Amino acid sequence: MPTMSNDHIVKSYDEELARLTGEIQRMGDLALKELEASIDAVVERDSDMATRIVESDKEIDGLEEVISQDVIRLLALRQPMARDLREVLAALRISSDIERIGDYSANVAKRAIALNRVDLVRPVFSLPRLGKLAAEIISEVLIAYRDRDADRALLAWARDEELDGLYTGMFRELLTYMMEDPRNITACTHLLFMAKNIERIGDHATNIAENVYFIVHGTQIPQDRRKGDKTASVVAKMAPPKAKGEEPDA
């Protein structure tokens, strides 16, 4: 009889973990769709679509709250150990990262509404490539989480350097447009913020990959995250030279 009771407890706990994974998967799918739709809203100059995207972010926020409550209940009632504990803690971290991905996607949509009020500039067509790569990374880490596939997570994690490189290239292009014609400054500034939001989405996707690796192996990824964001050096190179005798910046 005690064996049957223990089997029931284990089955019940497994079902709770499966439900938690499902909630995170649903949350991730919503965030991914939100990012893809926000890019479409920019390219199609569709302010109505952008407004709907901003409103839809509330659903992602609500799911994060549900997941947080589920995690607290699991910790209090089940007192998980070892890998089970890693599963529960990682779920909390991953849901937080997905919520931030949703926020950044909504920020892109908000900027799309403002961008639609000014003339179009050519660099807007660089944004979909950046968004597509970020969406691919998100998709890969969500699959890695669903399958508990540390190798797949590691491959997605490494692609953040590629995303940073694309972001740096777009940053350079936008600065050039602003320097060549001040009339481009407003539109390019909105695009700069959009590009930065997508770059940050990539950072949160790599956080998810790191948590998947942690679930499987119980350790952090044994290498530093390579960063391809060179925007600081781009600004330094493009800044006008100081006049002779001018004091350096403090």
Backbone as CSV, one residue per row, in Angstrom:
resi,resn,N_x,N_y,N_z,CA_x,CA_y,CA_z,C_x,C_y,C_z
1,MET,0.821,-1.224,0.000,0.000,0.000,0.000,0.851,1.268,0.000
2,PRO,1.925,1.385,0.813,2.771,2.570,0.781,3.388,2.795,-0.584
3,THR,3.703,1.697,-1.295,4.299,1.831,-2.626,3.325,2.505,-3.573
4,MET,2.052,2.076,-3.515,1.032,2.692,-4.368,0.889,4.169,-4.050
5,SER,0.962,4.518,-2.773,0.843,5.920,-2.359,2.019,6.737,-2.896
6,ASN,3.225,6.161,-2.795,4.401,6.859,-3.308,4.327,7.046,-4.818
7,ASP,3.843,5.994,-5.514,3.693,6.079,-6.963,2.717,7.191,-7.337
8,HIS,1.656,7.325,-6.550,0.657,8.369,-6.802,1.270,9.761,-6.620
9,ILE,2.085,9.905,-5.561,2.727,11.196,-5.292,3.665,11.568,-6.432
10,VAL,4.469,10.590,-6.886,5.407,10.849,-7.977,4.661,11.225,-9.254
11,LYS,3.584,10.480,-9.554,2.802,10.767,-10.756,2.180,12.155,-10.685
12,SER,1.644,12.491,-9.510,1.025,13.801,-9.330,2.053,14.923,-9.516
13,TYR,3.254,14.705,-8.967,4.311,15.710,-9.088,4.750,15.863,-10.539
14,ASP,4.893,14.752,-11.245,5.265,14.795,-12.656,4.225,15.545,-13.484
15,GLU,2.969,15.352,-13.129,1.895,16.050,-13.844,1.972,17.557,-13.605
16,GLU,2.317,17.941,-12.384,2.451,19.365,-12.079,3.614,19.993,-12.843
17,LEU,4.733,19.269,-12.930,5.881,19.759,-13.692,5.544,19.870,-15.175
18,ALA,4.798,18.890,-15.678,4.402,18.911,-17.088,3.495,20.095,-17.373
19,ARG,2.598,20.387,-16.437,1.719,21.538,-16.617,2.514,22.841,-16.604
20,LEU,3.503,22.905,-15.717,4.363,24.087,-15.640,5.123,24.285,-16.951
21,THR,5.658,23.203,-17.497,6.365,23.278,-18.776,5.418,23.751,-19.879
22,GLY,4.211,23.236,-19.863,3.220,23.640,-20.868,2.874,25.117,-20.785
23,GLU,2.754,25.623,-19.561,2.454,27.049,-19.388,3.586,27.911,-19.932
24,ILE,4.813,27.501,-19.668,5.966,28.262,-20.162,6.038,28.191,-21.682
25,GLN,5.744,27.016,-22.238,5.751,26.866,-23.685,4.707,27.788,-24.326
26,ARG,3.531,27.827,-23.730,2.473,28.711,-24.247,2.892,30.177,-24.150
27,MET,3.475,30.530,-23.030,3.949,31.898,-22.827,5.015,32.250,-23.865
28,GLY,5.945,31.315,-24.104,6.992,31.555,-25.090,6.445,31.701,-26.497
29,ASP,5.464,30.870,-26.844,4.856,30.962,-28.175,4.180,32.320,-28.371
30,LEU,3.524,32.805,-27.332,2.884,34.121,-27.420,3.918,35.233,-27.619
31,ALA,5.020,35.149,-26.882,6.069,36.167,-27.007,6.695,36.134,-28.394
32,LEU,6.893,34.938,-28.930,7.462,34.801,-30.270,6.537,35.417,-31.317
33,LYS,5.247,35.119,-31.218,4.279,35.698,-32.154,4.228,37.219,-32.019
34,GLU,4.366,37.708,-30.795,4.343,39.149,-30.556,5.529,39.832,-31.234
35,LEU,6.705,39.221,-31.148,7.878,39.777,-31.807,7.688,39.794,-33.319
36,GLU,7.261,38.679,-33.884,7.084,38.598,-35.337,6.042,39.600,-35.818
37,ALA,4.962,39.747,-35.064,3.915,40.693,-35.449,4.393,42.136,-35.341
38,SER,5.219,42.424,-34.350,5.713,43.796,-34.189,6.592,44.197,-35.375
39,ILE,7.389,43.258,-35.897,8.203,43.542,-37.079,7.305,43.772,-38.289
40,ASP,6.261,42.949,-38.416,5.307,43.147,-39.516,4.653,44.521,-39.433
41,ALA,4.324,44.949,-38.217,3.686,46.252,-38.036,4.597,47.388,-38.483
42,VAL,5.908,47.225,-38.274,6.873,48.237,-38.708,6.947,48.284,-40.224
43,VAL,7.138,47.125,-40.839,7.320,47.062,-42.295,6.059,47.493,-43.034
44,GLU,4.904,47.074,-42.533,3.639,47.387,-43.192,3.072,48.744,-42.768
45,ARG,3.765,49.391,-41.841,3.319,50.700,-41.327,1.856,50.632,-40.873
46,ASP,1.588,49.616,-40.079,0.225,49.318,-39.628,0.099,49.668,-38.141
47,SER,-0.393,50.850,-37.868,-0.518,51.302,-36.481,-1.587,50.541,-35.709
48,ASP,-2.656,50.111,-36.414,-3.706,49.341,-35.739,-3.157,48.005,-35.243
49,MET,-2.355,47.358,-36.086,-1.736,46.103,-35.678,-0.811,46.335,-34.491
50,ALA,-0.038,47.406,-34.543,0.891,47.711,-33.454,0.143,47.928,-32.140
51,THR,-0.988,48.595,-32.206,-1.787,48.838,-31.003,-2.295,47.526,-30.407
52,ARG,-2.716,46.607,-31.273,-3.202,45.302,-30.793,-2.069,44.516,-30.127
53,ILE,-0.870,44.651,-30.671,0.285,43.952,-30.092,0.562,44.458,-28.682
54,VAL,0.526,45.760,-28.517,0.767,46.353,-27.198,-0.262,45.833,-26.187
55,GLU,-1.518,45.760,-26.625,-2.569,45.272,-25.730,-2.402,43.790,-25.398
56,SER,-1.933,43.005,-26.380,-1.803,41.556,-26.175,-0.714,41.195,-25.170
57,ASP,0.180,42.130,-24.880,1.266,41.840,-23.939,0.737,41.536,-22.539
58,LYS,-0.483,41.974,-22.248,-1.077,41.716,-20.929,-1.272,40.216,-20.691
59,GLU,-1.526,39.467,-21.767,-1.731,38.027,-21.614,-0.437,37.344,-21.165
60,ILE,0.683,37.794,-21.700,1.976,37.242,-21.297,2.249,37.574,-19.837
61,ASP,1.953,38.810,-19.440,2.140,39.209,-18.038,1.296,38.343,-17.107
62,GLY,0.071,38.050,-17.545,-0.817,37.229,-16.721,-0.299,35.806,-16.557
63,LEU,0.254,35.254,-17.633,0.814,33.901,-17.563,2.023,33.846,-16.635
64,GLU,2.838,34.899,-16.662,3.984,34.916,-15.746,3.513,34.862,-14.297
65,GLU,2.442,35.569,-13.996,1.911,35.561,-12.631,1.413,34.166,-12.245
66,VAL,0.746,33.502,-13.173,0.261,32.136,-12.917,1.440,31.197,-12.651
67,ILE,2.483,31.302,-13.474,3.659,30.440,-13.316,4.349,30.707,-11.980
68,SER,4.448,31.972,-11.602,5.063,32.312,-10.312,4.313,31.654,-9.164
69,GLN,2.978,31.690,-9.213,2.172,31.071,-8.164,2.346,29.555,-8.152
70,ASP,2.436,28.953,-9.350,2.636,27.499,-9.434,3.987,27.090,-8.846
71,VAL,5.009,27.896,-9.128,6.342,27.602,-8.605,6.350,27.687,-7.086
72,ILE,5.736,28.714,-6.532,5.685,28.871,-5.077,4.967,27.675,-4.441
73,ARG,3.874,27.240,-5.064,3.134,26.090,-4.525,3.973,24.809,-4.576
74,LEU,4.656,24.609,-5.696,5.501,23.416,-5.822,6.621,23.409,-4.785
75,LEU,7.242,24.559,-4.581,8.325,24.638,-3.599,7.811,24.389,-2.183
76,ALA,6.637,24.919,-1.886,6.089,24.799,-0.533,5.576,23.392,-0.235
77,LEU,4.897,22.789,-1.201,4.231,21.515,-0.954,5.099,20.303,-1.273
78,ARG,5.958,20.435,-2.304,6.720,19.267,-2.754,8.161,19.246,-2.255
79,GLN,8.681,20.425,-1.923,10.070,20.533,-1.466,11.024,19.737,-2.373
80,PRO,11.070,20.079,-3.656,11.871,19.301,-4.616,13.360,19.368,-4.314
81,MET,14.059,18.338,-4.770,15.509,18.237,-4.572,16.181,17.975,-5.922
82,ALA,17.512,18.224,-5.962,18.348,17.884,-7.125,17.746,18.419,-8.421
83,ARG,17.586,17.542,-9.441,17.116,18.024,-10.738,15.707,18.589,-10.662
84,ASP,14.857,18.014,-9.817,13.499,18.544,-9.683,13.535,19.996,-9.218
85,LEU,14.431,20.295,-8.297,14.560,21.668,-7.816,15.062,22.581,-8.940
86,ARG,16.003,22.077,-9.738,16.508,22.864,-10.870,15.386,23.159,-11.859
87,GLU,14.527,22.175,-12.095,13.395,22.353,-13.011,12.495,23.492,-12.545
88,VAL,12.195,23.498,-11.269,11.259,24.483,-10.731,11.882,25.886,-10.730
89,LEU,13.123,25.984,-10.269,13.787,27.291,-10.239,14.003,27.836,-11.647
90,ALA,14.376,26.961,-12.576,14.581,27.395,-13.966,13.272,27.882,-14.576
91,ALA,12.166,27.252,-14.222,10.866,27.678,-14.740,10.577,29.125,-14.352
92,LEU,10.900,29.464,-13.112,10.680,30.836,-12.645,11.547,31.820,-13.421
93,ARG,12.822,31.467,-13.629,13.734,32.354,-14.352,13.324,32.488,-15.820
94,ILE,12.970,31.362,-16.428,12.614,31.387,-17.854,11.355,32.204,-18.090
95,SER,10.381,32.065,-17.214,9.146,32.847,-17.384,9.437,34.335,-17.273
96,SER,10.378,34.710,-16.406,10.763,36.122,-16.278,11.416,36.619,-17.566
97,ASP,12.280,35.787,-18.156,12.921,36.181,-19.414,11.900,36.303,-20.540
98,ILE,10.954,35.398,-20.593,9.930,35.472,-21.640,9.078,36.725,-21.460
99,GLU,8.774,37.057,-20.220,7.996,38.283,-19.965,8.745,39.505,-20.480
100,ARG,10.066,39.545,-20.294,10.866,40.666,-20.789,10.904,40.679,-22.312
101,ILE,10.955,39.499,-22.935,10.896,39.430,-24.396,9.587,40.043,-24.896
102,GLY,8.496,39.717,-24.205,7.210,40.317,-24.561,7.210,41.829,-24.406
103,ASP,7.811,42.308,-23.335,7.887,43.756,-23.107,8.669,44.455,-24.214
104,TYR,9.809,43.882,-24.590,10.622,44.493,-25.639,9.905,44.452,-26.993
105,SER,9.165,43.383,-27.251,8.396,43.303,-28.492,7.302,44.372,-28.508
106,ALA,6.655,44.570,-27.367,5.638,45.618,-27.269,6.264,46.999,-27.460
107,ASN,7.500,47.180,-26.978,8.192,48.457,-27.177,8.440,48.723,-28.666
108,VAL,8.791,47.656,-29.405,8.971,47.810,-30.851,7.659,48.259,-31.496
109,ALA,6.546,47.658,-31.059,5.238,48.031,-31.599,4.896,49.485,-31.276
110,LYS,5.199,49.915,-30.053,4.942,51.311,-29.683,5.743,52.266,-30.572
111,ARG,7.004,51.912,-30.817,7.839,52.744,-31.691,7.312,52.738,-33.124
112,ALA,6.709,51.619,-33.540,6.153,51.543,-34.888,5.054,52.581,-35.082
113,ILE,4.248,52.773,-34.055,3.173,53.774,-34.131,3.764,55.166,-34.328
114,ALA,4.822,55.478,-33.572,5.481,56.784,-33.703,6.183,56.909,-35.054
115,LEU,6.803,55.824,-35.501,7.531,55.850,-36.777,6.598,56.111,-37.948
116,ASN,5.373,55.663,-37.849,4.413,55.839,-38.938,4.017,57.297,-39.145
117,ARG,4.378,58.147,-38.222,4.020,59.567,-38.339,5.075,60.375,-39.089
118,VAL,6.187,59.732,-39.435,7.265,60.436,-40.142,7.574,59.700,-41.445
119,ASP,8.369,60.343,-42.297,8.715,59.742,-43.583,9.554,58.478,-43.397
120,LEU,9.357,57.531,-44.302,10.092,56.279,-44.274,11.563,56.504,-44.620
121,VAL,12.455,55.773,-43.962,13.884,55.810,-44.299,14.334,54.393,-44.644
122,ARG,15.331,54.272,-45.500,15.736,52.968,-46.009,16.155,51.961,-44.927
123,PRO,16.841,52.381,-43.861,17.267,51.393,-42.852,16.134,50.609,-42.208
124,VAL,14.872,51.052,-42.391,13.757,50.300,-41.810,13.735,48.875,-42.366
125,PHE,14.267,48.690,-43.567,14.233,47.365,-44.182,15.346,46.450,-43.660
126,SER,16.228,46.986,-42.818,17.230,46.150,-42.145,16.651,45.501,-40.892
127,LEU,15.568,46.069,-40.377,14.996,45.587,-39.116,14.443,44.155,-39.218
128,PRO,13.748,43.788,-40.306,13.227,42.417,-40.375,14.301,41.342,-40.272
129,ARG,15.469,41.583,-40.842,16.540,40.593,-40.748,16.965,40.399,-39.299
130,LEU,17.066,41.499,-38.574,17.416,41.436,-37.154,16.326,40.698,-36.376
131,GLY,15.066,41.053,-36.656,13.953,40.416,-35.965,13.829,38.941,-36.289
132,LYS,14.102,38.575,-37.540,14.013,37.171,-37.951,15.035,36.322,-37.202
133,LEU,16.248,36.834,-37.077,17.278,36.073,-36.367,16.916,35.925,-34.891
134,ALA,16.420,36.996,-34.276,16.008,36.915,-32.865,14.883,35.900,-32.696
135,ALA,13.933,35.887,-33.641,12.818,34.941,-33.573,13.319,33.499,-33.711
136,GLU,14.310,33.286,-34.574,14.878,31.945,-34.741,15.528,31.460,-33.442
137,ILE,16.248,32.358,-32.778,16.908,31.987,-31.520,15.869,31.649,-30.452
138,ILE,14.820,32.463,-30.367,13.754,32.195,-29.394,13.118,30.841,-29.666
139,SER,12.797,30.582,-30.931,12.174,29.312,-31.307,13.058,28.136,-30.899
140,GLU,14.358,28.255,-31.133,15.286,27.179,-30.813,15.379,26.940,-29.301
141,VAL,15.429,28.002,-28.521,15.551,27.790,-27.069,14.259,27.242,-26.478
142,LEU,13.120,27.596,-27.073,11.852,27.041,-26.593,11.766,25.544,-26.887
143,ILE,12.230,25.139,-28.074,12.265,23.713,-28.391,13.243,22.992,-27.465
144,ALA,14.404,23.626,-27.240,15.401,23.036,-26.339,14.822,22.855,-24.936
145,TYR,14.045,23.823,-24.474,13.422,23.711,-23.154,12.384,22.595,-23.140
146,ARG,11.566,22.544,-24.167,10.529,21.493,-24.238,11.147,20.097,-24.217
147,ASP,12.254,19.921,-24.952,12.878,18.607,-25.083,13.997,18.368,-24.071
148,ARG,14.280,19.389,-23.244,15.408,19.332,-22.310,16.686,18.954,-23.076
149,ASP,16.929,19.677,-24.142,18.036,19.412,-25.061,19.136,20.456,-24.843
150,ALA,20.125,20.097,-24.038,21.192,21.038,-23.700,22.051,21.391,-24.911
151,ASP,22.277,20.433,-25.812,23.097,20.698,-26.995,22.427,21.723,-27.907
152,ARG,21.126,21.571,-28.089,20.387,22.531,-28.914,20.385,23.913,-28.265
153,ALA,20.243,23.937,-26.964,20.283,25.205,-26.238,21.633,25.890,-26.415
154,LEU,22.697,25.107,-26.384,24.048,25.663,-26.520,24.260,26.261,-27.909
155,LEU,23.742,25.609,-28.936,23.858,26.140,-30.298,23.106,27.465,-30.432
156,ALA,21.911,27.526,-29.856,21.136,28.771,-29.899,21.835,29.871,-29.113
157,TRP,22.402,29.510,-27.988,23.133,30.445,-27.124,24.274,31.113,-27.896
158,ALA,24.984,30.332,-28.705,26.125,30.862,-29.448,25.711,31.837,-30.540
159,ARG,24.456,31.764,-30.986,24.007,32.633,-32.079,23.771,34.076,-31.640
160,ASP,23.802,34.309,-30.341,23.622,35.688,-29.875,24.728,36.595,-30.398
161,GLU,25.912,36.039,-30.583,27.021,36.834,-31.134,26.689,37.304,-32.551
162,GLU,26.037,36.443,-33.324,25.610,36.812,-34.684,24.576,37.930,-34.637
163,LEU,23.647,37.830,-33.696,22.625,38.870,-33.552,23.268,40.206,-33.175
164,ASP,24.237,40.164,-32.258,24.945,41.389,-31.871,25.644,42.015,-33.070
165,GLY,26.218,41.170,-33.939,26.896,41.676,-35.123,25.937,42.384,-36.068
166,LEU,24.762,41.800,-36.272,23.750,42.444,-37.115,23.300,43.767,-36.512
167,TYR,23.127,43.770,-35.190,22.720,44.997,-34.497,23.766,46.090,-34.680
168,THR,25.036,45.737,-34.547,26.103,46.724,-34.728,26.084,47.293,-36.142
169,GLY,25.863,46.433,-37.138,25.798,46.898,-38.519,24.644,47.855,-38.746
170,MET,23.483,47.540,-38.163,22.333,48.431,-38.326,22.554,49.745,-37.589
171,PHE,23.178,49.674,-36.426,23.505,50.863,-35.647,24.384,51.806,-36.475
172,ARG,25.403,51.230,-37.118,26.315,52.020,-37.952,25.558,52.664,-39.132
173,GLU,24.680,51.895,-39.743,23.903,52.405,-40.878,23.010,53.572,-40.464
174,LEU,22.369,53.426,-39.320,21.463,54.478,-38.850,22.224,55.755,-38.498
175,LEU,23.378,55.613,-37.855,24.184,56.797,-37.545,24.617,57.517,-38.815
176,THR,24.981,56.750,-39.834,25.390,57.354,-41.108,24.241,58.144,-41.717
177,TYR,23.049,57.588,-41.701,21.883,58.281,-42.256,21.607,59.580,-41.504
178,MET,21.747,59.557,-40.196,21.487,60.764,-39.407,22.540,61.837,-39.668
179,MET,23.780,61.422,-39.853,24.851,62.387,-40.110,24.741,62.988,-41.508
180,GLU,24.244,62.205,-42.455,24.138,62.702,-43.824,22.981,63.668,-44.008
181,ASP,21.900,63.471,-43.261,20.726,64.336,-43.430,19.987,64.433,-42.099
182,PRO,20.027,65.588,-41.442,19.352,65.753,-40.148,17.859,65.453,-40.195
183,ARG,17.269,65.527,-41.389,15.836,65.217,-41.490,15.539,63.748,-41.189
184,ASN,16.565,62.912,-41.208,16.397,61.483,-40.911,16.472,61.164,-39.419
185,ILE,16.830,62.166,-38.618,17.129,61.889,-37.207,15.954,61.274,-36.460
186,THR,14.746,61.808,-36.625,13.598,61.303,-35.873,13.314,59.847,-36.201
187,ALA,13.208,59.546,-37.501,12.911,58.169,-37.911,14.022,57.216,-37.475
188,CYS,15.262,57.636,-37.672,16.393,56.765,-37.328,16.514,56.550,-35.821
189,THR,16.141,57.542,-35.041,16.169,57.375,-33.583,15.176,56.306,-33.142
190,HIS,13.964,56.345,-33.716,12.987,55.292,-33.404,13.532,53.921,-33.778
191,LEU,14.165,53.823,-34.945,14.715,52.550,-35.398,15.873,52.087,-34.510
192,LEU,16.664,53.038,-34.019,17.746,52.686,-33.097,17.193,52.020,-31.838
193,PHE,16.124,52.602,-31.295,15.517,52.017,-30.099,14.917,50.641,-30.406
194,MET,14.290,50.507,-31.577,13.741,49.202,-31.960,14.842,48.152,-32.055
195,ALA,15.922,48.509,-32.733,17.039,47.570,-32.901,17.626,47.168,-31.552
196,LYS,17.748,48.142,-30.646,18.277,47.838,-29.312,17.347,46.901,-28.557
197,ASN,16.037,47.115,-28.699,15.077,46.222,-28.051,15.239,44.790,-28.551
198,ILE,15.448,44.631,-29.848,15.613,43.289,-30.411,16.931,42.668,-29.943
199,GLU,17.979,43.481,-29.853,19.253,42.979,-29.327,19.082,42.486,-27.897
200,ARG,18.303,43.195,-27.102,18.057,42.769,-25.716,17.197,41.504,-25.672
201,ILE,16.294,41.354,-26.638,15.518,40.117,-26.736,16.461,38.935,-26.901
202,GLY,17.483,39.110,-27.728,18.479,38.057,-27.907,19.169,37.697,-26.609
203,ASP,19.474,38.693,-25.799,20.119,38.434,-24.505,19.224,37.578,-23.607
204,HIS,17.924,37.872,-23.605,17.012,37.088,-22.766,16.826,35.676,-23.316
205,ALA,16.870,35.532,-24.635,16.795,34.194,-25.226,18.005,33.358,-24.805
206,THR,19.180,33.976,-24.766,20.369,33.237,-24.332,20.304,32.901,-22.838
207,ASN,19.651,33.753,-22.053,19.422,33.412,-20.641,18.609,32.119,-20.528
208,ILE,17.599,31.995,-21.385,16.776,30.786,-21.378,17.634,29.575,-21.731
209,ALA,18.489,29.732,-22.747,19.385,28.636,-23.140,20.273,28.213,-21.970
210,GLU,20.776,29.186,-21.228,21.633,28.877,-20.078,20.864,28.105,-19.004
211,ASN,19.597,28.443,-18.843,18.786,27.732,-17.851,18.464,26.312,-18.291
212,VAL,18.268,26.106,-19.590,18.056,24.746,-20.094,19.299,23.899,-19.826
213,TYR,20.450,24.465,-20.108,21.719,23.767,-19.856,21.843,23.437,-18.368
214,PHE,21.456,24.375,-17.516,21.521,24.178,-16.068,20.587,23.053,-15.614
215,ILE,19.388,22.983,-16.189,18.447,21.922,-15.844,19.076,20.551,-16.115
216,VAL,19.660,20.428,-17.308,20.168,19.123,-17.746,21.442,18.727,-17.014
217,HIS,22.383,19.667,-16.886,23.713,19.324,-16.375,23.957,19.747,-14.915
218,GLY,23.136,20.652,-14.406,23.343,21.097,-13.030,24.490,22.073,-12.876
219,THR,25.027,22.573,-13.996,26.125,23.549,-13.978,25.835,24.632,-15.002
220,GLN,26.582,25.722,-14.902,26.473,26.772,-15.909,27.259,26.374,-17.156
221,ILE,26.957,27.019,-18.287,27.708,26.761,-19.517,29.177,27.104,-19.260
222,PRO,30.107,26.170,-19.544,31.513,26.360,-19.146,32.310,27.266,-20.080
223,GLN,31.754,28.368,-20.464,32.463,29.354,-21.275,31.737,30.685,-21.163
224,ASP,32.462,31.771,-21.356,31.855,33.089,-21.287,31.045,33.365,-22.547
225,ARG,29.971,34.111,-22.362,29.155,34.495,-23.516,29.919,35.493,-24.384
226,ARG,30.065,35.166,-25.658,30.765,36.064,-26.578,29.815,37.178,-27.011
227,LYS,30.300,38.401,-26.959,29.485,39.544,-27.322,29.971,40.147,-28.634
228,GLY,29.036,40.370,-29.553,29.381,40.975,-30.834,28.888,42.403,-30.963
229,ASP,28.414,42.964,-29.842,27.929,44.344,-29.865,29.117,45.296,-29.819
230,LYS,29.398,45.940,-30.957,30.539,46.859,-31.063,30.083,48.309,-31.225
231,THR,28.862,48.614,-30.763,28.311,49.945,-31.006,29.120,51.046,-30.317
232,ALA,29.711,50.735,-29.164,30.506,51.755,-28.473,31.697,52.194,-29.322
233,SER,32.353,51.228,-29.961,33.498,51.575,-30.806,33.057,52.268,-32.084
234,VAL,31.839,51.944,-32.557,31.305,52.622,-33.748,31.126,54.102,-33.470
235,VAL,30.555,54.414,-32.310,30.352,55.823,-31.939,31.688,56.543,-31.846
236,ALA,32.677,55.891,-31.238,33.989,56.518,-31.080,34.624,56.814,-32.438
237,LYS,34.478,55.903,-33.386,35.085,56.082,-34.696,34.379,57.163,-35.518
238,MET,33.052,57.278,-35.318,32.280,58.212,-36.138,32.192,59.597,-35.519
239,ALA,32.640,59.757,-34.278,32.580,61.060,-33.627,33.525,62.040,-34.320
240,PRO,33.125,63.310,-34.460,34.002,64.291,-35.098,35.260,64.506,-34.258
241,PRO,36.400,64.755,-34.900,37.647,64.967,-34.159,37.565,66.233,-33.313
242,LYS,38.246,66.221,-32.155,38.247,67.381,-31.288,39.137,68.468,-31.880
243,ALA,38.739,69.698,-31.656,39.540,70.827,-32.125,40.855,70.879,-31.342
244,LYS,41.885,71.404,-31.981,43.202,71.466,-31.364,43.112,72.272,-30.056
245,GLY,43.632,71.687,-28.986,43.628,72.367,-27.698,42.366,72.127,-26.883
246,GLU,41.374,71.435,-27.471,40.131,71.179,-26.743,40.372,70.142,-25.667
247,GLU,39.764,70.353,-24.515,39.929,69.446,-23.388,39.200,68.134,-23.658
248,PRO,39.733,66.988,-23.255,39.026,65.712,-23.409,37.825,65.653,-22.484
249,ASP,36.870,64.740,-22.837,35.693,64.577,-21.988,36.101,64.053,-20.627
250,ALA,35.384,64.477,-19.605,35.655,64.004,-18.248,35.284,62.554,-18.104
